[in-house]
Amino acid sequence: MILWVLNMKEESNIVFSEKKMKACCFGLIAISMLATTVGCGNKQQAMGGKAIAVKAMPVVQRDTSMSYEYAGQIQAKNEVKIQARVSGNIVEKLVNGGDIVHKGQPLFKIDQRQYESTLNSAQANLAQSEATLSNTQLDRERYEQLVASDALAMQTLTAQQSTERQNAAAVAYNRANVQKAADDLNDTVIVSPVDGRMDVNDLSVGTYVAAGSTTMATVSSTDPVFVQFSMSENEYLQLTGDNQGGIGNGWGSNVSLTLSNGSAYPVTGKVEQVDRSLSNNSGTLTFKASFSNPNSILLPGMFGRVKITGETIPSAILIPQRAVQQLLEKTFVTVVGEDSKAESREVTLGSKVGSYYIVKSGVTAADKVVVEGLTKIQNGVALDVTEVTPEELQLSFNS
């Protein structure tokens, strides 16, 4: 009995010890969590009080010329498919594919033998008919004398005059045949109808060409050239509205061109052709601007970007594109507010001008916008501002 009581006492001590240890552990954990929470709070409080380094620049205000850019493709102003007026085999090539040729320069020669024979035959027929006409004219003159002296009947003279007219018609017919045969013979030498460059897909010697159907080569004029581009209906209305009228009022007289490698073509062009209506498929209006090409830099088929200058907006407000943030279909910028604290503002943007946006509302010329460090700041935080210039950011007003 005594032994049982001792055992129960030991077990109760053990249970009491375990409960005491658990209580101590929970206490330690609570103290640790409290210390951690206090430490984090102190750390966050310290971070919130420290100014965040950003870069900002003043809003730009200046008179700004609007410009409109479109993708364009270079075309030859004149592109002529060379076809022969006569049929035959090519017996001589006087130029090579890709050569620069001039108007009237011989390109090919077709076998002339049959055309020489035709010309000789036509000339012989003409000579014979002219001789016959000459005889009838002499007879008619003699008959006129005889009729005047009542030695010949008037009916005979009338018949002779009719014969003379028939022979004169035969002479005219044979003379036309001679002219046609001579033209055909001349047409055996194929000449370039324009100044330009010949393509490399020309025909070889020995090839048979059919009159009016076989393309022997294509010659494209090189100076000037067209750049064809298209704009939407709304863009056309905007452009004409900016300039109070259509092309006749001058908006198409100063067109610049940027080549596919980014280089600016040194010569400005002029819009010369406008399509009669919008395209049924794309709903766009097609234009052709003419550019001088004295060094043959521009080749048909090349691509570039056409820029047309529109209205000038006086004292336009501009901000760098890099300062703009999009959120839920709204546009924001962060400006340096009072006490150098971040202030988020919703803005309404206009057109792009080089590296900038035109701002319709939201900022003024007195504001400074944050351009670097936007991802690190929130509205109301303190800012450590370093002011930068457009030159340091390599910003440009040109596209």
TORKOL-4160 file (C-alpha; in steps of 0.2 Angstrom, whole numbers, padded with zeros to 4 digits, m for minus):
399
<pt num="1" X="0000" Y="0000" Z="0000"/>
<pt num="2" X="0014" Y="0012" Z="0005"/>
<pt num="3" X="0023" Y="0007" Z="m0011"/>
<pt num="4" X="0007" Y="0011" Z="m0022"/>
<pt num="5" X="0006" Y="0028" Z="m0014"/>
<pt num="6" X="0024" Y="0032" Z="m0018"/>
<pt num="7" X="0022" Y="0028" Z="m0036"/>
<pt num="8" X="0006" Y="0039" Z="m0038"/>
<pt num="9" X="0016" Y="0053" Z="m0031"/>
<pt num="10" X="0030" Y="0051" Z="m0043"/>
<pt num="11" X="0018" Y="0050" Z="m0058"/>
<pt num="12" X="0009" Y="0066" Z="m0052"/>
<pt num="13" X="0026" Y="0075" Z="m0051"/>
<pt num="14" X="0031" Y="0069" Z="m0069"/>
<pt num="15" X="0014" Y="0076" Z="m0075"/>
<pt num="16" X="0016" Y="0092" Z="m0067"/>
<pt num="17" X="0034" Y="0094" Z="m0074"/>
<pt num="18" X="0028" Y="0091" Z="m0092"/>
<pt num="19" X="0014" Y="0104" Z="m0090"/>
<pt num="20" X="0026" Y="0116" Z="m0083"/>
<pt num="21" X="0038" Y="0113" Z="m0098"/>
<pt num="22" X="0025" Y="0116" Z="m0110"/>
<pt num="23" X="0019" Y="0132" Z="m0102"/>
<pt num="24" X="0037" Y="0138" Z="m0103"/>
<pt num="25" X="0039" Y="0133" Z="m0121"/>
<pt num="26" X="0023" Y="0143" Z="m0126"/>
<pt num="27" X="0029" Y="0158" Z="m0117"/>
<pt num="28" X="0046" Y="0158" Z="m0126"/>
<pt num="29" X="0037" Y="0156" Z="m0143"/>
<pt num="30" X="0026" Y="0171" Z="m0139"/>
<pt num="31" X="0040" Y="0181" Z="m0133"/>
<pt num="32" X="0050" Y="0177" Z="m0149"/>
<pt num="33" X="0035" Y="0181" Z="m0161"/>
<pt num="34" X="0032" Y="0198" Z="m0152"/>
<pt num="35" X="0051" Y="0202" Z="m0154"/>
<pt num="36" X="0050" Y="0198" Z="m0172"/>
<pt num="37" X="0035" Y="0208" Z="m0175"/>
<pt num="38" X="0042" Y="0223" Z="m0166"/>
<pt num="39" X="0058" Y="0221" Z="m0176"/>
<pt num="40" X="0049" Y="0220" Z="m0193"/>
<pt num="41" X="0038" Y="0235" Z="m0188"/>
<pt num="42" X="0053" Y="0245" Z="m0183"/>
<pt num="43" X="0062" Y="0240" Z="m0199"/>
<pt num="44" X="0047" Y="0245" Z="m0210"/>
<pt num="45" X="0045" Y="0261" Z="m0201"/>
<pt num="46" X="0063" Y="0265" Z="m0204"/>
<pt num="47" X="0061" Y="0260" Z="m0223"/>
<pt num="48" X="0046" Y="0271" Z="m0224"/>
<pt num="49" X="0055" Y="0286" Z="m0218"/>
<pt num="50" X="0070" Y="0285" Z="m0230"/>
<pt num="51" X="0068" Y="0294" Z="m0246"/>
<pt num="52" X="0069" Y="0284" Z="m0262"/>
<pt num="53" X="0081" Y="0289" Z="m0276"/>
<pt num="54" X="0073" Y="0293" Z="m0292"/>
<pt num="55" X="0077" Y="0303" Z="m0308"/>
<pt num="56" X="0065" Y="0316" Z="m0314"/>
<pt num="57" X="0065" Y="0330" Z="m0327"/>
<pt num="58" X="0054" Y="0345" Z="m0330"/>
<pt num="59" X="0039" Y="0344" Z="m0341"/>
<pt num="60" X="0043" Y="0352" Z="m0359"/>
<pt num="61" X="0033" Y="0366" Z="m0366"/>
<pt num="62" X="0036" Y="0371" Z="m0384"/>
<pt num="63" X="0028" Y="0374" Z="m0401"/>
<pt num="64" X="0027" Y="0357" Z="m0409"/>
<pt num="65" X="0024" Y="0352" Z="m0427"/>
<pt num="66" X="0013" Y="0337" Z="m0429"/>
<pt num="67" X="0019" Y="0324" Z="m0441"/>
<pt num="68" X="0011" Y="0308" Z="m0448"/>
<pt num="69" X="0021" Y="0293" Z="m0453"/>
<pt num="70" X="0016" Y="0279" Z="m0465"/>
<pt num="71" X="0024" Y="0263" Z="m0472"/>
<pt num="72" X="0028" Y="0266" Z="m0491"/>
<pt num="73" X="0036" Y="0256" Z="m0505"/>
<pt num="74" X="0046" Y="0263" Z="m0519"/>
<pt num="75" X="0040" Y="0262" Z="m0537"/>
<pt num="76" X="0046" Y="0267" Z="m0554"/>
<pt num="77" X="0037" Y="0282" Z="m0561"/>
<pt num="78" X="0038" Y="0274" Z="m0578"/>
<pt num="79" X="0039" Y="0255" Z="m0580"/>
<pt num="80" X="0039" Y="0249" Z="m0598"/>
<pt num="81" X="0038" Y="0231" Z="m0604"/>
<pt num="82" X="0048" Y="0230" Z="m0620"/>
<pt num="83" X="0039" Y="0221" Z="m0634"/>
<pt num="84" X="0043" Y="0220" Z="m0652"/>
<pt num="85" X="0032" Y="0227" Z="m0666"/>
<pt num="86" X="0038" Y="0214" Z="m0678"/>
<pt num="87" X="0040" Y="0195" Z="m0676"/>
<pt num="88" X="0057" Y="0186" Z="m0678"/>
<pt num="89" X="0072" Y="0179" Z="m0670"/>
<pt num="90" X="0084" Y="0189" Z="m0659"/>
<pt num="91" X="0100" Y="0190" Z="m0669"/>
<pt num="92" X="0109" Y="0203" Z="m0658"/>
<pt num="93" X="0109" Y="0210" Z="m0640"/>
<pt num="94" X="0116" Y="0227" Z="m0639"/>
<pt num="95" X="0115" Y="0229" Z="m0620"/>
<pt num="96" X="0116" Y="0218" Z="m0605"/>
<pt num="97" X="0103" Y="0215" Z="m0591"/>
<pt num="98" X="0104" Y="0227" Z="m0577"/>
<pt num="99" X="0112" Y="0241" Z="m0588"/>
<pt num="100" X="0107" Y="0259" Z="m0587"/>
<pt num="101" X="0099" Y="0264" Z="m0604"/>
<pt num="102" X="0093" Y="0280" Z="m0612"/>
<pt num="103" X="0078" Y="0284" Z="m0622"/>
<pt num="104" X="0080" Y="0279" Z="m0640"/>
<pt num="105" X="0095" Y="0268" Z="m0636"/>
<pt num="106" X="0095" Y="0251" Z="m0646"/>
<pt num="107" X="0093" Y="0236" Z="m0635"/>
<pt num="108" X="0090" Y="0221" Z="m0647"/>
<pt num="109" X="0090" Y="0217" Z="m0666"/>
<pt num="110" X="0078" Y="0205" Z="m0674"/>
<pt num="111" X="0082" Y="0196" Z="m0690"/>
<pt num="112" X="0080" Y="0208" Z="m0704"/>
<pt num="113" X="0081" Y="0198" Z="m0720"/>
<pt num="114" X="0062" Y="0195" Z="m0723"/>
<pt num="115" X="0058" Y="0213" Z="m0719"/>
<pt num="116" X="0072" Y="0219" Z="m0732"/>
<pt num="117" X="0064" Y="0208" Z="m0745"/>
<pt num="118" X="0046" Y="0215" Z="m0741"/>
<pt num="119" X="0053" Y="0232" Z="m0743"/>
<pt num="120" X="0062" Y="0229" Z="m0759"/>
<pt num="121" X="0046" Y="0221" Z="m0766"/>
<pt num="122" X="0035" Y="0236" Z="m0760"/>
<pt num="123" X="0047" Y="0248" Z="m0768"/>
<pt num="124" X="0046" Y="0239" Z="m0785"/>
<pt num="125" X="0027" Y="0239" Z="m0785"/>
<pt num="126" X="0028" Y="0257" Z="m0781"/>
<pt num="127" X="0040" Y="0261" Z="m0795"/>
<pt num="128" X="0029" Y="0251" Z="m0807"/>
<pt num="129" X="0013" Y="0259" Z="m0802"/>
<pt num="130" X="0021" Y="0277" Z="m0803"/>
<pt num="131" X="0027" Y="0273" Z="m0821"/>
<pt num="132" X="0009" Y="0267" Z="m0826"/>
<pt num="133" X="0002" Y="0283" Z="m0818"/>
<pt num="134" X="0014" Y="0294" Z="m0828"/>
<pt num="135" X="0009" Y="0286" Z="m0845"/>
<pt num="136" X="m0010" Y="0288" Z="m0841"/>
<pt num="137" X="m0006" Y="0307" Z="m0837"/>
<pt num="138" X="0003" Y="0309" Z="m0853"/>
<pt num="139" X="m0012" Y="0301" Z="m0863"/>
<pt num="140" X="m0025" Y="0312" Z="m0853"/>
<pt num="141" X="m0015" Y="0327" Z="m0858"/>
<pt num="142" X="m0015" Y="0322" Z="m0877"/>
<pt num="143" X="m0033" Y="0318" Z="m0876"/>
<pt num="144" X="m0037" Y="0335" Z="m0869"/>
<pt num="145" X="m0029" Y="0343" Z="m0884"/>
<pt num="146" X="m0038" Y="0332" Z="m0896"/>
<pt num="147" X="m0055" Y="0336" Z="m0888"/>
<pt num="148" X="m0051" Y="0354" Z="m0888"/>
<pt num="149" X="m0049" Y="0353" Z="m0907"/>
<pt num="150" X="m0064" Y="0342" Z="m0909"/>
<pt num="151" X="m0053" Y="0328" Z="m0915"/>
<pt num="152" X="m0058" Y="0316" Z="m0901"/>
<pt num="153" X="m0074" Y="0312" Z="m0892"/>
<pt num="154" X="m0077" Y="0318" Z="m0875"/>
<pt num="155" X="m0081" Y="0301" Z="m0869"/>
<pt num="156" X="m0064" Y="0295" Z="m0873"/>
<pt num="157" X="m0056" Y="0309" Z="m0862"/>
<pt num="158" X="m0068" Y="0305" Z="m0848"/>
<pt num="159" X="m0063" Y="0286" Z="m0848"/>
<pt num="160" X="m0044" Y="0291" Z="m0848"/>
<pt num="161" X="m0047" Y="0303" Z="m0833"/>
<pt num="162" X="m0055" Y="0288" Z="m0823"/>
<pt num="163" X="m0040" Y="0277" Z="m0828"/>
<pt num="164" X="m0028" Y="0290" Z="m0821"/>
<pt num="165" X="m0037" Y="0291" Z="m0805"/>
<pt num="166" X="m0036" Y="0272" Z="m0803"/>
<pt num="167" X="m0018" Y="0272" Z="m0806"/>
<pt num="168" X="m0015" Y="0287" Z="m0794"/>
<pt num="169" X="m0024" Y="0276" Z="m0781"/>
<pt num="170" X="m0013" Y="0262" Z="m0785"/>
<pt num="171" X="0002" Y="0273" Z="m0782"/>
<pt num="172" X="m0004" Y="0279" Z="m0765"/>
<pt num="173" X="m0007" Y="0261" Z="m0760"/>
<pt num="174" X="0010" Y="0255" Z="m0765"/>
<pt num="175" X="0018" Y="0270" Z="m0757"/>
<pt num="176" X="0009" Y="0265" Z="m0741"/>
<pt num="177" X="0016" Y="0248" Z="m0742"/>
<pt num="178" X="0033" Y="0254" Z="m0744"/>
<pt num="179" X="0031" Y="0265" Z="m0729"/>
<pt num="180" X="0025" Y="0250" Z="m0719"/>
<pt num="181" X="0039" Y="0239" Z="m0725"/>
<pt num="182" X="0051" Y="0252" Z="m0721"/>
<pt num="183" X="0044" Y="0254" Z="m0703"/>
<pt num="184" X="0044" Y="0236" Z="m0700"/>
<pt num="185" X="0062" Y="0235" Z="m0706"/>
<pt num="186" X="0066" Y="0249" Z="m0694"/>
<pt num="187" X="0057" Y="0240" Z="m0680"/>
<pt num="188" X="0068" Y="0226" Z="m0681"/>
<pt num="189" X="0080" Y="0237" Z="m0670"/>
<pt num="190" X="0071" Y="0237" Z="m0653"/>
<pt num="191" X="0075" Y="0254" Z="m0644"/>
<pt num="192" X="0071" Y="0260" Z="m0626"/>
<pt num="193" X="0056" Y="0271" Z="m0625"/>
<pt num="194" X="0062" Y="0279" Z="m0608"/>
<pt num="195" X="0078" Y="0283" Z="m0598"/>
<pt num="196" X="0080" Y="0270" Z="m0585"/>
<pt num="197" X="0087" Y="0253" Z="m0579"/>
<pt num="198" X="0084" Y="0237" Z="m0588"/>
<pt num="199" X="0080" Y="0221" Z="m0578"/>
<pt num="200" X="0091" Y="0206" Z="m0578"/>
<pt num="201" X="0077" Y="0194" Z="m0585"/>
<pt num="202" X="0080" Y="0199" Z="m0603"/>
<pt num="203" X="0079" Y="0187" Z="m0618"/>
<pt num="204" X="0094" Y="0179" Z="m0626"/>
<pt num="205" X="0100" Y="0179" Z="m0644"/>
<pt num="206" X="0091" Y="0166" Z="m0654"/>
<pt num="207" X="0074" Y="0168" Z="m0645"/>
<pt num="208" X="0059" Y="0170" Z="m0656"/>
<pt num="209" X="0048" Y="0185" Z="m0652"/>
<pt num="210" X="0030" Y="0187" Z="m0657"/>
<pt num="211" X="0025" Y="0205" Z="m0661"/>
<pt num="212" X="0015" Y="0213" Z="m0648"/>
<pt num="213" X="0015" Y="0198" Z="m0635"/>
<pt num="214" X="0033" Y="0193" Z="m0631"/>
<pt num="215" X="0041" Y="0204" Z="m0617"/>
<pt num="216" X="0059" Y="0205" Z="m0621"/>
<pt num="217" X="0064" Y="0215" Z="m0606"/>
<pt num="218" X="0057" Y="0228" Z="m0593"/>
<pt num="219" X="0064" Y="0246" Z="m0592"/>
<pt num="220" X="0061" Y="0256" Z="m0576"/>
<pt num="221" X="0064" Y="0274" Z="m0575"/>
<pt num="222" X="0075" Y="0279" Z="m0560"/>
<pt num="223" X="0074" Y="0298" Z="m0558"/>
<pt num="224" X="0062" Y="0303" Z="m0551"/>
<pt num="225" X="0053" Y="0289" Z="m0542"/>
<pt num="226" X="0037" Y="0286" Z="m0533"/>
<pt num="227" X="0034" Y="0281" Z="m0515"/>
<pt num="228" X="0017" Y="0274" Z="m0513"/>
<pt num="229" X="0008" Y="0274" Z="m0496"/>
<pt num="230" X="m0009" Y="0273" Z="m0489"/>
<pt num="231" X="m0018" Y="0281" Z="m0474"/>
<pt num="232" X="m0035" Y="0278" Z="m0466"/>
<pt num="233" X="m0050" Y="0289" Z="m0468"/>
<pt num="234" X="m0048" Y="0296" Z="m0451"/>
<pt num="235" X="m0030" Y="0300" Z="m0453"/>
<pt num="236" X="m0034" Y="0309" Z="m0470"/>
<pt num="237" X="m0048" Y="0319" Z="m0462"/>
<pt num="238" X="m0036" Y="0324" Z="m0447"/>
<pt num="239" X="m0022" Y="0329" Z="m0459"/>
<pt num="240" X="m0033" Y="0339" Z="m0470"/>
<pt num="241" X="m0042" Y="0347" Z="m0455"/>
<pt num="242" X="m0025" Y="0352" Z="m0447"/>
<pt num="243" X="m0021" Y="0361" Z="m0463"/>
<pt num="244" X="m0038" Y="0368" Z="m0467"/>
<pt num="245" X="m0040" Y="0359" Z="m0484"/>
<pt num="246" X="m0033" Y="0346" Z="m0495"/>
<pt num="247" X="m0016" Y="0344" Z="m0504"/>
<pt num="248" X="m0019" Y="0359" Z="m0514"/>
<pt num="249" X="m0016" Y="0369" Z="m0499"/>
<pt num="250" X="0002" Y="0363" Z="m0497"/>
<pt num="251" X="0002" Y="0349" Z="m0484"/>
<pt num="252" X="0009" Y="0337" Z="m0497"/>
<pt num="253" X="0023" Y="0348" Z="m0503"/>
<pt num="254" X="0036" Y="0343" Z="m0490"/>
<pt num="255" X="0037" Y="0324" Z="m0488"/>
<pt num="256" X="0052" Y="0316" Z="m0480"/>
<pt num="257" X="0058" Y="0298" Z="m0482"/>
<pt num="258" X="0067" Y="0286" Z="m0470"/>
<pt num="259" X="0075" Y="0271" Z="m0477"/>
<pt num="260" X="0073" Y="0253" Z="m0470"/>
<pt num="261" X="0090" Y="0254" Z="m0462"/>
<pt num="262" X="0085" Y="0270" Z="m0452"/>
<pt num="263" X="0094" Y="0282" Z="m0463"/>
<pt num="264" X="0086" Y="0298" Z="m0468"/>
<pt num="265" X="0085" Y="0301" Z="m0487"/>
<pt num="266" X="0092" Y="0318" Z="m0490"/>
<pt num="267" X="0079" Y="0324" Z="m0503"/>
<pt num="268" X="0061" Y="0329" Z="m0499"/>
<pt num="269" X="0047" Y="0324" Z="m0510"/>
<pt num="270" X="0030" Y="0330" Z="m0515"/>
<pt num="271" X="0013" Y="0321" Z="m0516"/>
<pt num="272" X="0008" Y="0320" Z="m0534"/>
<pt num="273" X="m0005" Y="0307" Z="m0536"/>
<pt num="274" X="m0020" Y="0303" Z="m0525"/>
<pt num="275" X="m0032" Y="0289" Z="m0528"/>
<pt num="276" X="m0050" Y="0293" Z="m0533"/>
<pt num="277" X="m0058" Y="0284" Z="m0519"/>
<pt num="278" X="m0055" Y="0273" Z="m0503"/>
<pt num="279" X="m0050" Y="0255" Z="m0506"/>
<pt num="280" X="m0065" Y="0243" Z="m0504"/>
<pt num="281" X="m0054" Y="0230" Z="m0496"/>
<pt num="282" X="m0044" Y="0240" Z="m0483"/>
<pt num="283" X="m0053" Y="0256" Z="m0482"/>
<pt num="284" X="m0038" Y="0267" Z="m0485"/>
<pt num="285" X="m0033" Y="0280" Z="m0497"/>
<pt num="286" X="m0018" Y="0278" Z="m0508"/>
<pt num="287" X="m0005" Y="0292" Z="m0512"/>
<pt num="288" X="0011" Y="0293" Z="m0522"/>
<pt num="289" X="0024" Y="0305" Z="m0518"/>
<pt num="290" X="0038" Y="0309" Z="m0530"/>
<pt num="291" X="0056" Y="0310" Z="m0525"/>
<pt num="292" X="0071" Y="0315" Z="m0535"/>
<pt num="293" X="0084" Y="0301" Z="m0537"/>
<pt num="294" X="0099" Y="0307" Z="m0546"/>
<pt num="295" X="0111" Y="0294" Z="m0538"/>
<pt num="296" X="0099" Y="0280" Z="m0541"/>
<pt num="297" X="0099" Y="0276" Z="m0523"/>
<pt num="298" X="0080" Y="0272" Z="m0522"/>
<pt num="299" X="0076" Y="0256" Z="m0531"/>
<pt num="300" X="0059" Y="0249" Z="m0535"/>
<pt num="301" X="0052" Y="0237" Z="m0522"/>
<pt num="302" X="0062" Y="0245" Z="m0508"/>
<pt num="303" X="0053" Y="0250" Z="m0492"/>
<pt num="304" X="0053" Y="0265" Z="m0481"/>
<pt num="305" X="0043" Y="0277" Z="m0470"/>
<pt num="306" X="0035" Y="0292" Z="m0476"/>
<pt num="307" X="0033" Y="0307" Z="m0465"/>
<pt num="308" X="0021" Y="0322" Z="m0468"/>
<pt num="309" X="0021" Y="0337" Z="m0458"/>
<pt num="310" X="0004" Y="0343" Z="m0451"/>
<pt num="311" X="m0001" Y="0357" Z="m0440"/>
<pt num="312" X="0010" Y="0366" Z="m0427"/>
<pt num="313" X="0003" Y="0366" Z="m0409"/>
<pt num="314" X="0008" Y="0381" Z="m0400"/>
<pt num="315" X="0015" Y="0379" Z="m0382"/>
<pt num="316" X="0012" Y="0360" Z="m0382"/>
<pt num="317" X="0015" Y="0351" Z="m0365"/>
<pt num="318" X="0026" Y="0336" Z="m0368"/>
<pt num="319" X="0032" Y="0322" Z="m0357"/>
<pt num="320" X="0044" Y="0307" Z="m0360"/>
<pt num="321" X="0036" Y="0291" Z="m0366"/>
<pt num="322" X="0046" Y="0282" Z="m0352"/>
<pt num="323" X="0037" Y="0292" Z="m0339"/>
<pt num="324" X="0020" Y="0285" Z="m0343"/>
<pt num="325" X="0012" Y="0270" Z="m0334"/>
<pt num="326" X="m0003" Y="0260" Z="m0339"/>
<pt num="327" X="m0015" Y="0253" Z="m0327"/>
<pt num="328" X="m0033" Y="0247" Z="m0330"/>
<pt num="329" X="m0035" Y="0256" Z="m0346"/>
<pt num="330" X="m0029" Y="0272" Z="m0338"/>
<pt num="331" X="m0013" Y="0282" Z="m0340"/>
<pt num="332" X="m0003" Y="0289" Z="m0326"/>
<pt num="333" X="0013" Y="0298" Z="m0322"/>
<pt num="334" X="0022" Y="0301" Z="m0306"/>
<pt num="335" X="0026" Y="0319" Z="m0302"/>
<pt num="336" X="0037" Y="0327" Z="m0289"/>
<pt num="337" X="0025" Y="0335" Z="m0277"/>
<pt num="338" X="0026" Y="0346" Z="m0262"/>
<pt num="339" X="0040" Y="0341" Z="m0250"/>
<pt num="340" X="0048" Y="0330" Z="m0263"/>
<pt num="341" X="0034" Y="0317" Z="m0261"/>
<pt num="342" X="0028" Y="0306" Z="m0275"/>
<pt num="343" X="0011" Y="0311" Z="m0282"/>
<pt num="344" X="0002" Y="0300" Z="m0295"/>
<pt num="345" X="m0008" Y="0309" Z="m0308"/>
<pt num="346" X="m0020" Y="0302" Z="m0322"/>
<pt num="347" X="m0016" Y="0310" Z="m0338"/>
<pt num="348" X="m0024" Y="0311" Z="m0355"/>
<pt num="349" X="m0012" Y="0309" Z="m0369"/>
<pt num="350" X="m0011" Y="0315" Z="m0387"/>
<pt num="351" X="0000" Y="0310" Z="m0402"/>
<pt num="352" X="0018" Y="0304" Z="m0401"/>
<pt num="353" X="0032" Y="0316" Z="m0405"/>
<pt num="354" X="0048" Y="0307" Z="m0406"/>
<pt num="355" X="0052" Y="0301" Z="m0388"/>
<pt num="356" X="0038" Y="0311" Z="m0381"/>
<pt num="357" X="0019" Y="0312" Z="m0379"/>
<pt num="358" X="0009" Y="0327" Z="m0380"/>
<pt num="359" X="m0002" Y="0329" Z="m0365"/>
<pt num="360" X="m0019" Y="0336" Z="m0366"/>
<pt num="361" X="m0023" Y="0336" Z="m0347"/>
<pt num="362" X="m0015" Y="0330" Z="m0330"/>
<pt num="363" X="0001" Y="0340" Z="m0329"/>
<pt num="364" X="0007" Y="0358" Z="m0332"/>
<pt num="365" X="0023" Y="0366" Z="m0337"/>
<pt num="366" X="0028" Y="0368" Z="m0319"/>
<pt num="367" X="0028" Y="0350" Z="m0315"/>
<pt num="368" X="0043" Y="0337" Z="m0314"/>
<pt num="369" X="0039" Y="0319" Z="m0319"/>
<pt num="370" X="0049" Y="0304" Z="m0313"/>
<pt num="371" X="0058" Y="0295" Z="m0327"/>
<pt num="372" X="0068" Y="0282" Z="m0318"/>
<pt num="373" X="0064" Y="0272" Z="m0302"/>
<pt num="374" X="0045" Y="0271" Z="m0305"/>
<pt num="375" X="0044" Y="0253" Z="m0300"/>
<pt num="376" X="0051" Y="0257" Z="m0282"/>
<pt num="377" X="0039" Y="0271" Z="m0277"/>
<pt num="378" X="0021" Y="0273" Z="m0271"/>
<pt num="379" X="0010" Y="0288" Z="m0270"/>
<pt num="380" X="0015" Y="0299" Z="m0255"/>
<pt num="381" X="0033" Y="0292" Z="m0252"/>
<pt num="382" X="0047" Y="0303" Z="m0250"/>
<pt num="383" X="0059" Y="0305" Z="m0265"/>
<pt num="384" X="0077" Y="0309" Z="m0267"/>
<pt num="385" X="0076" Y="0317" Z="m0284"/>
<pt num="386" X="0091" Y="0319" Z="m0296"/>
<pt num="387" X="0086" Y="0331" Z="m0310"/>
<pt num="388" X="0091" Y="0325" Z="m0327"/>
<pt num="389" X="0090" Y="0334" Z="m0344"/>
<pt num="390" X="0083" Y="0327" Z="m0361"/>
<pt num="391" X="0100" Y="0326" Z="m0368"/>
<pt num="392" X="0106" Y="0315" Z="m0354"/>
<pt num="393" X="0091" Y="0303" Z="m0357"/>
<pt num="394" X="0095" Y="0304" Z="m0376"/>
<pt num="395" X="0077" Y="0310" Z="m0380"/>
<pt num="396" X="0073" Y="0317" Z="m0396"/>
<pt num="397" X="0058" Y="0326" Z="m0405"/>
<pt num="398" X="0061" Y="0317" Z="m0421"/>
<pt num="399" X="0054" Y="0300" Z="m0424"/>
